[in-house]
Amino acid sequence: MLATPPCPVHIVGKRIVDRHGHTVYRDPGYRVLAAQVKCSGRTVWVLFHGGAASSQEAYVGVRSGDGGRTWKLLLSEPYFGVQAPFTIDSYSGPWTIVGQNAAYFVGWCPACGYGTVSLTVTLDGGRNFHRYKIPELTGFRGTSIRVVGDDVTITAKSNLRTGPRRRTVTIEVH
C-alpha cells in the first residue's frame, strides 16, 4: 500500500503557508477561528471558518490545482462581505474531496423552516457547482459525509427534541 503524500501547505492563522514557510494565500475574511485542509495529489482545498451571526456562518473556501502555488476563491457566505462565485449554504458542515476534481460540501440553514440541509457539489474542480436540497434531513444537521462512486451518504443529527436522533440519507450525484 502506498503512503499518501502530505499536503504541501498548512494553516497559520488566516494564512495558507507552503513547506518553506512562505504565505501563499491570506483569507480575505475578518477573522478565522478554524480551518480545514484536504489534499488529493496536487489539488488542495481549504475551508476557513470565521464564526457566526444573524443565522449565517462566515466561511471562505479556496482551491489550488497546482500544489498550493496559486489559489482560487470559490466559496463564501456573502453576508460577511467576501464575494465568491458560489456558496455552500448559511452554514457549512462536513465536506470531502474525491480525486483531483470532485468536492462535496454539506450545508445547512437553521433559520429555514425547521432547518434544512443541502449538498453542494463540484465535479470539475470548482468551475461549476450544483446544490441538491435534501428534504429528508429537514430538522437535522449534517455530521458526516461519505462518497462511493455516484452515491453520497450524509449522516445527520436531529435539531429537534422529539423523533429520531440520527438519520442517514444517500443520494446519487452525477
Residue pairs with C-beta under 8 A, 6 or more apart in sequence:
5 39
6 39
7 37
7 38
7 39
7 44
7 68
8 18
8 19
8 39
8 42
8 44
8 67
8 68
9 16
9 17
9 18
9 19
9 24
9 37
9 44
9 46
9 64
9 68
10 16
10 17
10 37
11 17
11 35
11 37
11 46
13 32
14 26
14 27
14 29
14 31
14 32
14 48
15 23
15 25
15 26
15 27
16 23
16 24
16 25
16 26
16 37
16 46
16 62
16 68
16 71
17 23
17 24
18 24
18 68
18 69
24 64
24 68
24 69
24 71
25 46
25 62
25 64
25 71
27 35
27 48
27 50
27 60
28 60
28 73
28 82
29 48
29 50
29 58
29 60
29 76
29 80
29 81
29 82
30 50
30 58
30 80
30 81
31 50
31 51
31 58
32 48
32 49
32 50
33 49
33 50
33 51
34 48
34 49
35 46
35 47
35 48
35 49
36 46
36 47
36 49
36 95
37 44
37 45
37 46
38 44
38 45
38 46
38 95
38 96
38 97
39 45
39 97
40 97
40 98
40 99
40 100
41 99
41 100
42 64
42 65
42 66
42 67
42 100
43 63
43 64
43 65
43 97
43 99
43 100
43 101
43 125
44 63
44 64
44 67
44 68
45 61
45 62
45 63
45 95
45 97
45 103
46 61
46 62
46 63
47 59
47 60
47 61
47 75
47 92
47 95
47 105
48 59
48 60
48 61
48 62
49 57
49 58
49 59
49 92
50 57
50 58
50 59
50 60
50 80
51 57
51 58
52 58
52 91
53 79
54 79
55 90
55 109
55 110
55 111
56 77
56 79
56 80
56 90
56 91
57 77
57 90
57 91
57 92
58 77
58 79
58 80
58 82
59 75
59 76
59 77
59 88
59 91
59 92
60 73
60 75
60 76
60 82
60 84
61 73
61 74
61 75
61 76
61 84
61 88
61 92
61 105
62 71
62 72
62 73
62 74
62 75
63 71
63 72
63 74
63 103
63 125
63 126
64 70
64 71
64 72
65 100
65 125
72 126
73 82
73 84
74 84
74 85
74 86
74 122
74 126
74 129
75 84
75 86
75 87
75 88
75 105
75 120
76 82
76 83
76 84
76 87
77 87
77 88
77 90
78 84
78 87
86 120
86 122
86 126
86 129
87 107
87 120
88 95
88 105
88 106
88 107
88 118
88 120
89 107
89 108
89 109
89 116
89 118
89 120
89 131
90 107
90 108
90 109
90 110
90 111
90 112
91 107
91 108
91 109
91 110
92 105
92 106
92 107
93 105
93 106
93 107
93 108
93 117
93 141
93 142
93 143
93 145
94 106
94 142
94 143
94 144
94 145
94 154
95 103
95 104
95 105
95 106
95 145
96 103
96 104
96 145
96 146
96 147
97 103
97 104
98 104
98 147
100 125
101 122
101 123
101 124
101 125
102 121
102 122
102 123
102 147
103 121
103 122
103 126
104 119
104 120
104 121
104 145
104 147
104 152
104 173
105 119
105 120
105 121
106 117
106 118
106 119
106 142
106 145
106 154
107 117
107 118
107 119
107 120
107 142
108 115
108 116
108 117
108 118
108 141
108 142
109 115
109 116
109 118
110 141
110 159
113 138
114 138
114 139
114 159
114 160
115 138
115 139
115 140
115 141
115 159
116 133
116 134
116 135
116 137
116 138
117 134
117 137
117 138
117 140
117 141
117 142
117 154
117 156
118 131
118 132
118 133
118 134
119 131
119 132
119 134
119 145
119 152
119 154
119 171
119 173
120 129
120 130
120 131
120 132
121 129
121 130
121 131
121 132
121 152
121 173
122 128
122 129
122 130
123 173
123 174
130 173
132 171
132 173
134 154
134 169
134 171
136 167
136 169
137 154
137 156
137 167
137 169
139 158
139 159
139 160
139 163
140 156
140 157
140 158
140 159
140 167
141 156
141 157
141 159
142 154
142 155
142 156
143 155
143 156
143 157
143 166
144 154
144 155
145 152
145 153
145 154
145 155
146 152
146 153
147 153
150 172
150 173
150 174
151 170
151 171
151 172
151 173
152 170
152 171
152 172
152 173
153 168
153 169
153 170
154 168
154 169
154 170
154 171
155 166
155 167
155 168
156 166
156 167
156 168
156 169
157 165
157 166
158 164
158 165
158 166
158 167
